[in-house]
């Protein structure tokens, strides 16, 4: 399993407020399925970060593209494979 850091920069603050519940529900489903390592918002309002776990970049991006924030245009995304070190 690989890790993918997904930045979700704010694109439309009103849409972000409108679709927050759906976004959080979607992420909770991914947590329960074992596909989210960590998640949270940036306190300065710039957006948020989700670290997905997936077999490939394509699989991670497929999940990201189904996030209600991305689907509705509330947020854009930037995805990078992340190697965790200790």
Helices and strands as residue ranges (DSSP letters): E 2-9, H 13-18, H 20-32, E 36-41, E 47-54, H 57-65, H 68-72, E 78-82
